[in-house]
Amino acid sequence: SQIPAASLADYEFAGELSLSGALRPIRGALAMSLQAAGDGKVFILPGDSASEAALTGHDGILAADSLLTVCAHLSGRDQLSAPSAVNLENSPNLADLRDVRGQQQAKRALEIAAAGGHSLLMIGPPGAGKSMLAARLPGLLPTLTREAAQASAAVLSLVGQFQPARFGQRPYRQPHHTASAVALVGGGNPPRPGEISLAHQGILFLDELPEFDSKVLETLREPLVTGRIHISRAARQAEFPAKFQLIAAMNPCPCGHHPAARCRCTPDQIARYRGRLSGPLLDRIDLLIEVPAVTAEQLAASADGESSADVQQRVVAAMARQQARQAGSNARLDTAAIDRLCQPDSAGGQLLQRASVQLGLSGRAWHRVLKVARTIADLAGSEVINAAHIAEAIQYRRLAHA
């Protein structure tokens, strides 16, 4: 009878209780707070965890430093207060696209990928700028909406990697090619989210793509389409969100210099290297481009091209058109929506049919060409997908069918 039991139904509690009665922070506070807000409950947490949970906007978050203060609050002897506000990094220092020398086609492909949420594979020799390009994608994208920021933060919170000061910024994950399937897609006992879920609402960059274990890469096929990953274990099943944007890079051959004269790889070695990426996986990647070596003249020249801020304006305008039309990105359009929203004009349709015969496009690749063409049209401010839009989209699939 030390506390009124009837009042407990209005509360949720979470925290690590030490032997002294002090409350210590826990993982997953933000995710639990979202559920508590939906249930209309007051949520009491340790101070640091409460500050994190308050980012959900739920006004029923209270901070406590010990079990005694919780009991005092419940019995009416003393009142707990709301957590202190978190200082957000409103102006993150993002890398600028202008820093990349040359590579105009790659920059164009990066802009299209940003505008439509498309996956992108860059193929080129070491030092061509593939990693630099990938690192500049966050600067082309707008900040997350509050709902998307909460969804991203909730997943990061589950593994203790959420930084409250970075709330609203897109996650950028870059796992090493030695990562296991569990590290990439999630697992363990109990199941925890992997890198693809930690990149939810953000970017997953896989460098040296063929160096990843082929079985690990094949696990990407489901979440690339559905935006979720389902993990089954003998004792428990779990489903985590995984709506990430895949950006990948690879060399053209094992030594990285094909077709330059200094390449010493045999045709069989090149075929085996490229064969590590299965056809079904390549079919699920929207854009494939070559990133050639940068010349000495380009390296010596001053920075050229547009800044990230200039490109971001076009990206934001194209994304606004997609939200108004279908309330989502072009990359997430299903078959019915593609038939309704991505049909080209007569000349564009004929061009796509001829290219399909010449390249042997699968049904999935056909749809990806249409979705990319829809994004190209959106960047141009055109409601109609014409032959020029289709032609550019086809160029981004040639490497997959070479």
FENTAJO-V103120 format. One record per residue. N is the residue number from 1. SS is DSSP state (@ for helix, = for strand, . for the rest). Layout:
BEGIN
n->(N | N)
ss->(SS | SS)
END
This chain:
BEGIN
n->(1 | 2 | 3 | 4 | 5 | 6 | 7 | 8 | 9 | 10 | 11 | 12 | 13 | 14 | 15 | 16 | 17 | 18 | 19 | 20 | 21 | 22 | 23 | 24 | 25 | 26 | 27 | 28 | 29 | 30 | 31 | 32 | 33 | 34 | 35 | 36 | 37 | 38 | 39 | 40 | 41 | 42 | 43 | 44 | 45 | 46 | 47 | 48 | 49 | 50 | 51 | 52 | 53 | 54 | 55 | 56 | 57 | 58 | 59 | 60 | 61 | 62 | 63 | 64 | 65 | 66 | 67 | 68 | 69 | 70 | 71 | 72 | 73 | 74 | 75 | 76 | 77 | 78 | 79 | 80 | 81 | 82 | 83 | 84 | 85 | 86 | 87 | 88 | 89 | 90 | 91 | 92 | 93 | 94 | 95 | 96 | 97 | 98 | 99 | 100 | 101 | 102 | 103 | 104 | 105 | 106 | 107 | 108 | 109 | 110 | 111 | 112 | 113 | 114 | 115 | 116 | 117 | 118 | 119 | 120 | 121 | 122 | 123 | 124 | 125 | 126 | 127 | 128 | 129 | 130 | 131 | 132 | 133 | 134 | 135 | 136 | 137 | 138 | 139 | 140 | 141 | 142 | 143 | 144 | 145 | 146 | 147 | 148 | 149 | 150 | 151 | 152 | 153 | 154 | 155 | 156 | 157 | 158 | 159 | 160 | 161 | 162 | 163 | 164 | 165 | 166 | 167 | 168 | 169 | 170 | 171 | 172 | 173 | 174 | 175 | 176 | 177 | 178 | 179 | 180 | 181 | 182 | 183 | 184 | 185 | 186 | 187 | 188 | 189 | 190 | 191 | 192 | 193 | 194 | 195 | 196 | 197 | 198 | 199 | 200 | 201 | 202 | 203 | 204 | 205 | 206 | 207 | 208 | 209 | 210 | 211 | 212 | 213 | 214 | 215 | 216 | 217 | 218 | 219 | 220 | 221 | 222 | 223 | 224 | 225 | 226 | 227 | 228 | 229 | 230 | 231 | 232 | 233 | 234 | 235 | 236 | 237 | 238 | 239 | 240 | 241 | 242 | 243 | 244 | 245 | 246 | 247 | 248 | 249 | 250 | 251 | 252 | 253 | 254 | 255 | 256 | 257 | 258 | 259 | 260 | 261 | 262 | 263 | 264 | 265 | 266 | 267 | 268 | 269 | 270 | 271 | 272 | 273 | 274 | 275 | 276 | 277 | 278 | 279 | 280 | 281 | 282 | 283 | 284 | 285 | 286 | 287 | 288 | 289 | 290 | 291 | 292 | 293 | 294 | 295 | 296 | 297 | 298 | 299 | 300 | 301 | 302 | 303 | 304 | 305 | 306 | 307 | 308 | 309 | 310 | 311 | 312 | 313 | 314 | 315 | 316 | 317 | 318 | 319 | 320 | 321 | 322 | 323 | 324 | 325 | 326 | 327 | 328 | 329 | 330 | 331 | 332 | 333 | 334 | 335 | 336 | 337 | 338 | 339 | 340 | 341 | 342 | 343 | 344 | 345 | 346 | 347 | 348 | 349 | 350 | 351 | 352 | 353 | 354 | 355 | 356 | 357 | 358 | 359 | 360 | 361 | 362 | 363 | 364 | 365 | 366 | 367 | 368 | 369 | 370 | 371 | 372 | 373 | 374 | 375 | 376 | 377 | 378 | 379 | 380 | 381 | 382 | 383 | 384 | 385 | 386 | 387 | 388 | 389 | 390 | 391 | 392 | 393 | 394 | 395 | 396 | 397 | 398 | 399 | 400 | 401 | 402)
ss->(. | . | . | . | @ | @ | @ | @ | @ | @ | = | = | = | = | . | = | = | . | . | . | . | = | = | = | . | . | . | . | @ | @ | @ | @ | @ | @ | @ | @ | @ | @ | @ | . | . | = | = | = | = | = | @ | @ | @ | @ | @ | @ | @ | @ | @ | @ | . | . | . | . | = | = | = | = | . | = | @ | @ | @ | @ | @ | @ | @ | @ | . | . | . | . | . | . | = | . | . | . | . | . | . | . | . | . | . | . | . | . | . | . | @ | @ | @ | . | . | . | . | @ | @ | @ | @ | @ | @ | @ | @ | @ | @ | @ | @ | @ | . | . | . | = | = | = | = | . | . | . | . | . | . | @ | @ | @ | @ | @ | @ | . | . | @ | @ | @ | . | . | . | . | . | @ | @ | @ | @ | @ | @ | @ | @ | @ | @ | @ | @ | @ | . | . | . | . | . | @ | @ | @ | . | . | . | . | . | = | = | . | . | . | . | . | . | . | @ | @ | @ | @ | @ | = | = | . | . | . | . | = | = | . | @ | @ | @ | @ | . | . | . | . | = | = | = | = | . | . | @ | @ | @ | . | . | @ | @ | @ | @ | @ | . | @ | @ | @ | @ | @ | @ | @ | . | = | = | = | = | = | . | . | . | . | = | = | = | = | = | . | . | . | = | = | = | = | = | = | . | . | . | . | . | . | . | . | . | . | . | . | . | . | . | . | @ | @ | @ | @ | @ | @ | @ | @ | . | . | . | . | @ | @ | @ | @ | @ | . | . | . | = | = | = | = | . | . | . | . | . | @ | @ | @ | @ | @ | . | . | . | . | . | . | . | @ | @ | @ | @ | @ | @ | @ | @ | @ | @ | @ | @ | @ | @ | @ | @ | @ | @ | @ | . | . | . | @ | @ | @ | . | . | @ | @ | @ | @ | @ | @ | @ | . | . | = | . | @ | @ | @ | @ | @ | @ | @ | @ | @ | @ | @ | @ | @ | @ | . | . | . | @ | @ | @ | @ | @ | @ | @ | @ | @ | @ | @ | @ | @ | @ | @ | @ | @ | . | . | . | . | . | = | . | @ | @ | @ | @ | @ | @ | @ | @ | @ | . | . | @ | @ | @ | @ | .)
END
